[in-house]
């Protein structure tokens, strides 16, 4: 890779572990397997999932859309939210330490497709597990870009245009790490160096290798 001055991390399945099967299981309990599959497809097809991840609708509006798409008007918000959050797993401490160490020598950024429910739950987890407040978490990054706060999501070109313009970064000096190839492919069209991460690999070891270092110092 060329000279890297800035590292842009995705969140899900890069820094935080996710298990989408757990959310599928919980929604299947509420709706049946077929009902959950149908509802998910309708939420995406009608744009509700996109609108929630880009902050165009609120959590309560999203859950109302969920009831409409499922045809089950009696579903409770707390049950929907519990199922929606089930995919969130842990953030290993060594990944947080990696960010702190990297920030001494690199610009560190996050570019994440995320919604209000997941972001809030993760911030609460960080506070409970590591005593890291939301403000302190954000300070691990030069700039943290959450899709629901900036109104754009990957892999749309707009989010990369916005990030580069807002941050003033030079694309060729950036390394973008994401677990989805559609996202890294789009980033590469802007001249950003990319790596598509396999969540089964240790991200700390991956970063060390990409930077050509034995360890992050």
WODA-V105305 format. One record per residue. N is the residue number from 1. RES is the residue in three letters. NEAR is the number of other ideal C-beta (glycine too) atoms within 10 Angstrom. Layout:
N|RES|NEAR, N|RES|NEAR
This chain:
1|UNK|10, 2|UNK|10, 3|UNK|7, 4|UNK|16, 5|UNK|14, 6|UNK|19, 7|UNK|26, 8|UNK|26, 9|UNK|25, 10|UNK|23, 11|UNK|23, 12|UNK|21, 13|UNK|20, 14|UNK|22, 15|UNK|21, 16|UNK|21, 17|UNK|16, 18|UNK|18, 19|UNK|13, 20|UNK|11, 21|UNK|10, 22|UNK|15, 23|UNK|19, 24|UNK|17, 25|UNK|14, 26|UNK|19, 27|UNK|23, 28|UNK|15, 29|UNK|12, 30|UNK|18, 31|UNK|22, 32|UNK|13, 33|UNK|12, 34|UNK|9, 35|UNK|16, 36|UNK|20, 37|UNK|14, 38|UNK|15, 39|UNK|23, 40|UNK|18, 41|UNK|11, 42|UNK|17, 43|UNK|20, 44|UNK|12, 45|UNK|10, 46|UNK|13, 47|UNK|13, 48|UNK|21, 49|UNK|20, 50|UNK|16, 51|UNK|18, 52|UNK|26, 53|UNK|23, 54|UNK|21, 55|UNK|17, 56|UNK|14, 57|UNK|21, 58|UNK|12, 59|UNK|17, 60|UNK|9, 61|UNK|13, 62|UNK|23, 63|UNK|22, 64|UNK|17, 65|UNK|20, 66|UNK|25, 67|UNK|16, 68|UNK|15, 69|UNK|20, 70|UNK|21, 71|UNK|12, 72|UNK|14, 73|UNK|8, 74|UNK|5, 75|UNK|18, 76|UNK|11, 77|UNK|15, 78|UNK|9, 79|UNK|14, 80|UNK|23, 81|UNK|15, 82|UNK|13, 83|UNK|22, 84|UNK|22, 85|UNK|17, 86|UNK|17, 87|UNK|19, 88|UNK|19, 89|UNK|14, 90|UNK|11, 91|UNK|19, 92|UNK|15, 93|UNK|10, 94|UNK|11, 95|UNK|18, 96|UNK|17, 97|UNK|12, 98|UNK|22, 99|UNK|19, 100|UNK|12, 101|UNK|16, 102|UNK|18, 103|UNK|15, 104|UNK|9, 105|UNK|13, 106|UNK|20, 107|UNK|18, 108|UNK|21, 109|UNK|19, 110|UNK|22, 111|UNK|28, 112|UNK|24, 113|UNK|24, 114|UNK|22, 115|UNK|21, 116|UNK|17, 117|UNK|18, 118|UNK|23, 119|UNK|18, 120|UNK|14, 121|UNK|14, 122|UNK|21, 123|UNK|16, 124|UNK|11, 125|UNK|17, 126|UNK|19, 127|UNK|14, 128|UNK|9, 129|UNK|12, 130|UNK|13, 131|UNK|8, 132|UNK|18, 133|UNK|12, 134|UNK|14, 135|UNK|8, 136|UNK|12, 137|UNK|19, 138|UNK|14, 139|UNK|13, 140|UNK|19, 141|UNK|18, 142|UNK|16, 143|UNK|16, 144|UNK|18, 145|UNK|20, 146|UNK|20, 147|UNK|23, 148|UNK|23, 149|UNK|14, 150|UNK|16, 151|UNK|13, 152|UNK|21, 153|UNK|22, 154|UNK|22, 155|UNK|17, 156|UNK|16, 157|UNK|13, 158|UNK|13, 159|UNK|22, 160|UNK|23, 161|UNK|12, 162|UNK|16, 163|UNK|23, 164|UNK|17, 165|UNK|9, 166|UNK|11, 167|UNK|17, 168|UNK|7, 169|UNK|19, 170|UNK|12, 171|UNK|17, 172|UNK|13, 173|UNK|16, 174|UNK|25, 175|UNK|21, 176|UNK|26, 177|UNK|23, 178|UNK|27, 179|UNK|18, 180|UNK|17, 181|UNK|11, 182|UNK|11, 183|UNK|23, 184|UNK|21, 185|UNK|13, 186|UNK|20, 187|UNK|27, 188|UNK|14, 189|UNK|12, 190|UNK|16, 191|UNK|13, 192|UNK|22, 193|UNK|22, 194|UNK|21, 195|UNK|18, 196|UNK|15, 197|UNK|21, 198|UNK|10, 199|UNK|11, 200|UNK|6, 201|UNK|10, 202|UNK|12, 203|UNK|21, 204|UNK|16, 205|UNK|11, 206|UNK|15, 207|UNK|24, 208|UNK|16, 209|UNK|13, 210|UNK|16, 211|UNK|18, 212|UNK|8, 213|UNK|11, 214|UNK|8, 215|UNK|10, 216|UNK|19, 217|UNK|10
